[in-house]
Amino acid sequence: MAKPNPRVLKCRQSQLIRTSLLLLIGLGVCSIGAEQATDSRWANLPDTDTHFTVRSYHSLQEWKSRRENLRRQILWAAGLWPMPERTPLNAKIFDRKTYADYTVEKVYFESFPGLLVSGNVYRPRNPTPRQHPAILNPHGHADAGRLHDDEVTSYQARCITFARLGAVAFMWDMVDYNDSARQLTGEYTSPTYWYLHNRSWEHRRDRRALWNINSFGLQLWNSIRALDFLSSLPEVDPERLGCTGESGGGTQTYMLYAVDDRVKAAAPVCMVSAHMQGGCVCENAPGLRIDTNNVEIAAMMAPRPLLLIGATGDWTKNTREVEYPAIKNVYELYGASEQVQYAFFDSAHGYNRNMREAVYPFLTREMGLSIDKGFNEPAYKPETKQDLLSFRDTLPDHALRSHEALVDRLLASAKRQVNALKPSSSEQLKENRELLTIGLQISTGTAPFQIARLDYCCQTTCRAEDIACEEGLFVEKERGAQIPVRVFRPEHPVQGLNAVLIDGRRRASSAESRANLLRGLLASGQTVYAPDVFGVGRAARNISRDSQTSRNGQFFLTFNRSDDAERVYDIVAIIRHLVAAGATTLNTVGFNDAGPLLAIAAALIEPSQKVAVRFAIDGFLFDTSSESQYLNELFIPGILKAGGLPNALALIAPRPLFLHNAHNYVDTSWAEAAYRSAGYSSNFVINKQRKDGDELLGFLTETR
């Protein structure tokens, strides 16, 4: 056996030497010094301009598992998990203009009741029923959106050309561009819609974040419904659907094909990059890129045909050396490396004629159309603004007419969807676990593959609550997480019997009651761990103001967990660590504002036949009907979309749960229904008042 680390030998000076040494031998020794280093989660945080290293995959099964998790992550961040109801499109197609070899018409349909998606459909002059492929053409952030037409980017040119080649092409407005702006602001207001598009959907700590309502999700949903619309056209073969767009439209392209397998071929232009992830509100959403990046998302097209377009004048300048090889590696897992290609241009950011002439043969070939070798885009006649816009001075009577009305309707729909999963039967409880637990995992970044192994490092001996203990760290090397912990060891330990006492930022319990509880647990043979989770107690030492400010930057939550999500992450990591280390009975206690955190963490711990886990949770007088309470005390994006604290308590069933300090604020009806439907009503104990003494100790030491 290797010689013990000298710092670890300090622990032998206490009366706890024997059990401490056994723990260190069993779990490994880390090399963190007695002076705690800074938790990496306060510095070097990823953002949209981070240079990401693209991970590699060693087997097709490994990639397929990752792909499914990424698909769920995208849908969850978009507010589309569970998937909303596909309500009638009620499509209107009108004002046809006919040319020698194509037609163009105005279109609008309802992607969601009252939310109108407006655009233009271009078709071959004399289409044949069910014989034509269809190609979606999401536009980028040009000033005038789909109306933009110049040498750098012409949206009309590519739609007209696709129609001339025999495909049906559809282009529609981004949210708050052109007709969408007309609907949601009341008029065509801006010479550049970028400002309106961003201002209306700024990322803020507000009710929309609690429900995963954002412009990224609206645009992804509009893209999904655009596929529905194209599939409904009589001349379209729904088995031959493609998509191509540049810049923000490139983001829409790969986000769509990542979640919708109906896209059979795609060409994202000037967007797939390992070092720029998208700088618009519509390309970001809380949770979207936690532990991932656009290159990995773009690879989700595999093994379907994919063409990457890169340019020297923007962030795709490394396409040949970085992004294409990384994505090709995924295609190779399928034995389909020939299905991914790239074309590279010495040009500025955009979708110019040379780029379009690279895309036309690729998509038409993959869509089953013929095209001449060396095809050149023919001359075209651009339509006027008035001939492309759908609404002009009037809107349909049923159209929503403000952002506020839209958000209110989206909230009402989301609430109905969540309430339908209230676990009043064993079938509903199972469905709830399958859908909403996944959402909680994504919001907190606590899927099993996201939490690396913890190492424990004993640093020194100490006294707390006037009881001898050892002070150390749990360290997760992959993310650089460091969780200070005090370990209290009983004189006569019971093997596998452990307790975890979790404090929040507010420590209202008296020192005497806390010490009595600790002594009682030790007397029963329990080894007690008292960690300080992210930003709490000792974990908040040496944190600079700049570090705190960096966690509030633009799109921070797209790439990083919120502070409360990090705290939940720490709790889940510690519990999984102790279970892996041999715990057979694990009693977990959340004091004060750590109570709701523990409830969320408990919902993420899979029930086990091998390990008995009990939860004693302080309800913290948490008003579960108050969105402001979540925003101020338990801010985890998407938490209400996952059912909030009431559903977290329900997902603890059937494991023993002691909930106290709930008064009439905490909605316990979900948990009561879950325990009843699981046949374990007696395992759920509710006390309206705070319980710090014998009653709490009795729950944590009783034999079941």
Stockholm file with secondary structure:
# STOCKHOLM 1.0

chainA/1-704         MAKPNPRVLKCRQSQLIRTSLLLLIGLGVCSIGAEQATDSRWANLPDTDTHFTVRSYHSLQEWKSRRENLRRQILWAAGLWPMPERTPLNAKIFDRKTYADYTVEKVYFESFPGLLVSGNVYRPRNPTPRQHPAILNPHGHADAGRLHDDEVTSYQARCITFARLGAVAFMWDMVDYNDSARQLTGEYTSPTYWYLHNRSWEHRRDRRALWNINSFGLQLWNSIRALDFLSSLPEVDPERLGCTGESGGGTQTYMLYAVDDRVKAAAPVCMVSAHMQGGCVCENAPGLRIDTNNVEIAAMMAPRPLLLIGATGDWTKNTREVEYPAIKNVYELYGASEQVQYAFFDSAHGYNRNMREAVYPFLTREMGLSIDKGFNEPAYKPETKQDLLSFRDTLPDHALRSHEALVDRLLASAKRQVNALKPSSSEQLKENRELLTIGLQISTGTAPFQIARLDYCCQTTCRAEDIACEEGLFVEKERGAQIPVRVFRPEHPVQGLNAVLIDGRRRASSAESRANLLRGLLASGQTVYAPDVFGVGRAARNISRDSQTSRNGQFFLTFNRSDDAERVYDIVAIIRHLVAAGATTLNTVGFNDAGPLLAIAAALIEPSQKVAVRFAIDGFLFDTSSESQYLNELFIPGILKAGGLPNALALIAPRPLFLHNAHNYVDTSWAEAAYRSAGYSSNFVINKQRKDGDELLGFLTETR
#=GR chainA/1-704 SS CCCCCHHHHGGGGSTTHHHHHHHHHHHCCCCCCSSCCCCGGGSSCCCTTCCCCCCCCSSHHHHHHHHHHHHHHHHHHTTCSSCCCCCCCCCEEEEEEECSSEEEEEEEEEEETTEEEEEEEEEESSCCTTCEEEEECCCCSCTTGGGCBSSSBBHHHHHHHHHHTTCEEEEECCTTSTHHHHHHHSSCCCSCHHHHHHHTTCCCSSHHHHTTCCHHHHHHHHHHHHHHHHHHSTTEEEEEEEEEEETHHHHHHHHHHHHCTTEEEEEEESCCCSSCCCCSGGGCCTTTTTTCCHHHHHGGGTTSCEEEEEEEESTTTTIIIIIHHHHHHHHHHTTCGGGEEEEEEEEESSBCHHHHHHHHHHHHHHTTCCCCTTCCCCCCCCCCHHHHCSCTTCCCTTCCCSHHHHHHHHHHHHHHHHHTTCCSSHHHHHHHIIIIIHHHHHHHTCSGGGSCCCEEEEEEEEEETTEEEEEEEEEETTTTEEEEEEEECCSSCCTTEEEEEECCSCCCSCHHHHHHHHHHHHHTTCEEEEECCTTSGGGGTTCCHHHHHHTTSTTHHHHSCCHHHHHHHHHHHHHHHHHHTTCSEEEEEECTTHHHHHHHHHHTSCCCSSCEEEEEEECTTCCTTCHHHHHHHCCCTTTTTTTHHHHHHHHTTTSCEEEESCTTTSCCHHHHHHHHHHTCGGGEEECSSCCCSHHHHHHHHCCC
#=GC SS_cons         CCCCCHHHHGGGGSTTHHHHHHHHHHHCCCCCCSSCCCCGGGSSCCCTTCCCCCCCCSSHHHHHHHHHHHHHHHHHHTTCSSCCCCCCCCCEEEEEEECSSEEEEEEEEEEETTEEEEEEEEEESSCCTTCEEEEECCCCSCTTGGGCBSSSBBHHHHHHHHHHTTCEEEEECCTTSTHHHHHHHSSCCCSCHHHHHHHTTCCCSSHHHHTTCCHHHHHHHHHHHHHHHHHHSTTEEEEEEEEEEETHHHHHHHHHHHHCTTEEEEEEESCCCSSCCCCSGGGCCTTTTTTCCHHHHHGGGTTSCEEEEEEEESTTTTIIIIIHHHHHHHHHHTTCGGGEEEEEEEEESSBCHHHHHHHHHHHHHHTTCCCCTTCCCCCCCCCCHHHHCSCTTCCCTTCCCSHHHHHHHHHHHHHHHHHTTCCSSHHHHHHHIIIIIHHHHHHHTCSGGGSCCCEEEEEEEEEETTEEEEEEEEEETTTTEEEEEEEECCSSCCTTEEEEEECCSCCCSCHHHHHHHHHHHHHTTCEEEEECCTTSGGGGTTCCHHHHHHTTSTTHHHHSCCHHHHHHHHHHHHHHHHHHTTCSEEEEEECTTHHHHHHHHHHTSCCCSSCEEEEEEECTTCCTTCHHHHHHHCCCTTTTTTTHHHHHHHHTTTSCEEEESCTTTSCCHHHHHHHHHHTCGGGEEECSSCCCSHHHHHHHHCCC
//
